[in-house]
Amino acid sequence: MKNRRRALILAGTAAALAATLIAAAPAPAAPAAAPKLASVHGGGTIFYPYSAKDDIRFTVDAESTPWTRPFPAPGGEKGLPTDARGRVTISHHYTETDFTATGEAEVDCLVTGGKTATLTAVVKSSNVGWDGKRIGISVQDGRRGEPDRVGFSWDIANVDVKPDGTVAEGTVGTCMAPAPFTEVTKGGFKVNPAPLSPQPKS
């Protein structure tokens, strides 16, 4: 009887020890989360005070694709953390002439800061001779009931005054756009911000 009782006690002690060791074992490591990427999606009609009677609309679908657009200049072999893809469309209906200017552009750069995004895109098709032109657009996702806002790199921005007084439109570099200076009156945009992606390892 004593031997049987001792065997039961030993068995119980071994089981308790095994349970303790299993509970103390580290859990399997969770897979590393994919880095968060910036994006802008949406569309809207804006109020532009210098064309107050016109119907001006933008749509933006842009996503960050860091380090995917290499270029030959030194340091550009891996691309940039602001590389992006997507599409921008623009429609401007001139009330006085009943003409609608349109353009569709391919996104090449996107950067965010809070709920504001700046992006650029190269025009692939238009009916106003903008083919091949890079344009800059900024978008602000309004908070606490504030309206969304849009800015763009033409008309009142990006004017290059030469030393002799002549005026020309300046070129637009990647991710270059003015502050979002117009209000969205219909529709809206969603800005998903993200920090810049770390440089890839060699």
C-alpha positions as CSV (number, residue, x, y, z in Angstrom):
1,M,0.0,0.0,0.0
2,K,2.8,2.4,0.9
3,N,4.6,1.7,-2.4
4,R,1.3,2.3,-4.3
5,R,0.7,5.6,-2.5
6,R,4.3,6.7,-3.1
7,A,3.9,5.9,-6.8
8,L,0.7,7.9,-7.0
9,I,2.5,10.9,-5.3
10,L,5.4,10.7,-7.7
11,A,3.1,10.5,-10.7
12,G,1.2,13.5,-9.5
13,T,4.4,15.5,-9.0
14,A,5.7,14.6,-12.4
15,A,2.4,15.7,-14.1
16,A,2.4,19.0,-12.2
17,L,6.0,19.6,-13.2
18,A,5.3,18.9,-16.9
19,A,2.3,21.3,-16.8
20,T,4.5,24.0,-15.3
21,L,7.2,23.5,-18.0
22,I,4.6,23.6,-20.8
23,A,3.0,26.8,-19.4
24,A,6.4,28.5,-19.1
25,A,7.6,27.6,-22.6
26,P,7.7,30.7,-24.9
27,A,4.9,31.0,-27.4
28,P,5.8,30.7,-31.1
29,A,6.9,34.0,-32.5
30,A,4.2,35.8,-34.5
31,P,5.0,36.4,-38.2
32,A,6.4,39.9,-38.8
33,A,3.7,42.3,-39.8
34,A,4.0,43.8,-43.3
35,P,5.1,47.4,-43.2
36,K,2.3,49.9,-43.4
37,L,2.0,51.7,-46.7
38,A,0.5,55.1,-47.5
39,S,-2.5,55.5,-49.8
40,V,-5.0,58.0,-51.0
41,H,-8.4,57.1,-52.4
42,G,-11.5,59.1,-53.4
43,G,-12.9,61.8,-55.6
44,G,-14.6,65.1,-55.3
45,T,-15.8,68.4,-56.7
46,I,-13.8,71.4,-55.6
47,F,-14.7,75.1,-55.3
48,Y,-12.0,77.2,-57.0
49,P,-12.7,80.9,-56.5
50,Y,-11.1,81.9,-59.9
51,S,-13.4,79.6,-61.8
52,A,-16.3,79.8,-59.4
53,K,-19.0,78.9,-62.0
54,D,-17.1,75.9,-63.4
55,D,-17.4,72.2,-62.4
56,I,-13.9,70.9,-61.4
57,R,-13.4,67.3,-60.3
58,F,-10.5,65.2,-59.2
59,T,-10.3,61.4,-58.5
60,V,-7.2,59.9,-56.9
61,D,-6.3,56.2,-56.4
62,A,-2.7,56.1,-55.2
63,E,-0.7,53.6,-53.2
64,S,2.9,53.7,-52.0
65,T,5.3,51.2,-53.6
66,P,8.6,52.0,-52.0
67,W,11.9,51.4,-53.8
68,T,10.3,50.2,-57.0
69,R,11.3,53.0,-59.5
70,P,15.1,52.9,-59.9
71,F,16.8,55.6,-61.9
72,P,20.3,55.8,-63.3
73,A,21.6,58.8,-61.3
74,P,24.0,57.9,-58.4
75,G,22.0,56.9,-55.4
76,G,18.9,56.1,-57.5
77,E,19.7,52.5,-58.2
78,K,17.1,51.3,-55.6
79,G,14.5,54.0,-56.3
80,L,13.0,56.1,-53.6
81,P,10.9,55.5,-50.4
82,T,8.2,57.7,-52.0
83,D,7.7,55.6,-55.1
84,A,4.1,54.9,-55.8
85,R,1.5,53.8,-58.4
86,G,-2.1,54.6,-59.2
87,R,-4.2,57.0,-61.2
88,V,-5.4,60.5,-61.1
89,T,-8.2,61.9,-63.3
90,I,-9.2,65.5,-63.7
91,S,-12.2,67.1,-65.3
92,H,-12.8,70.8,-65.7
93,H,-16.0,71.9,-67.3
94,Y,-15.9,75.6,-68.4
95,T,-19.4,77.0,-68.1
96,E,-18.9,80.0,-70.4
97,T,-17.6,77.9,-73.3
98,D,-19.4,74.6,-72.5
99,F,-16.1,72.8,-72.9
100,T,-14.8,70.1,-70.6
101,A,-11.0,69.6,-70.3
102,T,-10.0,66.1,-69.2
103,G,-6.8,64.3,-68.2
104,E,-5.7,61.0,-66.9
105,A,-2.3,60.6,-65.2
106,E,-0.2,57.8,-63.8
107,V,1.0,58.3,-60.2
108,D,4.8,58.1,-59.7
109,C,5.3,59.5,-56.2
110,L,3.4,59.7,-52.9
111,V,4.3,61.0,-49.4
112,T,2.1,61.6,-46.4
113,G,2.2,63.6,-43.2
114,G,-0.7,63.1,-40.9
115,K,-3.9,63.4,-42.9
116,T,-2.2,65.3,-45.7
117,A,-0.8,63.7,-48.8
118,T,1.3,65.0,-51.7
119,L,1.6,63.1,-54.9
120,T,2.7,63.5,-58.5
121,A,1.5,61.9,-61.7
122,V,2.5,61.9,-65.4
123,V,-0.3,62.7,-67.8
124,K,-1.0,59.8,-70.2
125,S,-4.0,61.2,-72.0
126,S,-5.7,64.6,-72.2
127,N,-7.7,66.7,-74.6
128,V,-5.7,69.9,-73.8
129,G,-2.2,68.9,-74.8
130,W,-0.9,67.9,-71.4
131,D,0.4,64.4,-72.5
132,G,3.7,63.7,-70.8
133,K,3.4,66.5,-68.3
134,R,4.0,65.7,-64.6
135,I,1.4,67.3,-62.3
136,G,1.4,67.7,-58.5
137,I,-1.6,67.3,-56.3
138,S,-2.1,67.6,-52.6
139,V,-5.0,66.1,-50.6
140,Q,-6.1,66.8,-47.0
141,D,-8.5,64.5,-45.3
142,G,-10.6,66.8,-43.2
143,R,-11.0,66.1,-39.5
144,R,-13.7,66.9,-36.9
145,G,-16.2,68.0,-39.5
146,E,-13.7,70.1,-41.6
147,P,-14.0,69.8,-45.4
148,D,-11.4,67.8,-47.4
149,R,-9.1,70.0,-49.4
150,V,-7.1,69.7,-52.7
151,G,-4.2,71.7,-54.2
152,F,-2.7,71.5,-57.7
153,S,0.5,72.6,-59.4
154,W,-0.9,74.8,-62.1
155,D,-2.9,78.0,-62.8
156,I,-1.9,80.0,-59.6
157,A,1.1,77.9,-58.6
158,N,4.5,76.9,-60.0
159,V,5.2,80.2,-61.9
160,D,8.8,80.7,-62.8
161,V,9.7,84.4,-63.3
162,K,12.9,84.7,-65.3
163,P,15.5,87.5,-64.6
164,D,14.4,89.3,-67.7
165,G,10.8,89.4,-66.4
166,T,9.4,86.7,-68.7
167,V,7.2,84.1,-67.1
168,A,7.1,80.4,-67.7
169,E,5.5,77.4,-66.0
170,G,8.2,75.5,-63.9
171,T,8.7,71.8,-64.1
172,V,7.2,69.6,-61.3
173,G,9.6,67.3,-59.5
174,T,8.4,64.1,-57.9
175,C,6.0,64.6,-54.9
176,M,6.1,68.4,-55.4
177,A,2.7,70.1,-55.0
178,P,1.4,73.3,-53.2
179,A,-0.7,73.2,-50.1
180,P,-4.3,72.0,-50.5
181,F,-5.8,75.4,-51.1
182,T,-9.3,74.6,-52.4
183,E,-12.3,73.0,-50.5
184,V,-14.0,69.8,-51.6
185,T,-17.8,70.6,-51.9
186,K,-19.0,67.2,-52.9
187,G,-17.4,63.8,-52.4
188,G,-14.3,63.2,-50.4
189,F,-10.9,61.6,-49.9
190,K,-9.4,59.1,-47.5
191,V,-5.7,59.5,-46.7
192,N,-4.0,56.6,-45.0
193,P,-0.7,57.9,-43.7
194,A,2.5,55.9,-43.2
195,P,6.1,56.6,-42.2
196,L,8.7,56.4,-44.9
197,S,9.9,52.8,-45.7
198,P,13.4,51.9,-44.5
199,Q,16.0,51.5,-47.2
200,P,16.3,48.0,-48.5
201,K,19.4,45.9,-47.6
202,S,21.9,45.4,-50.3
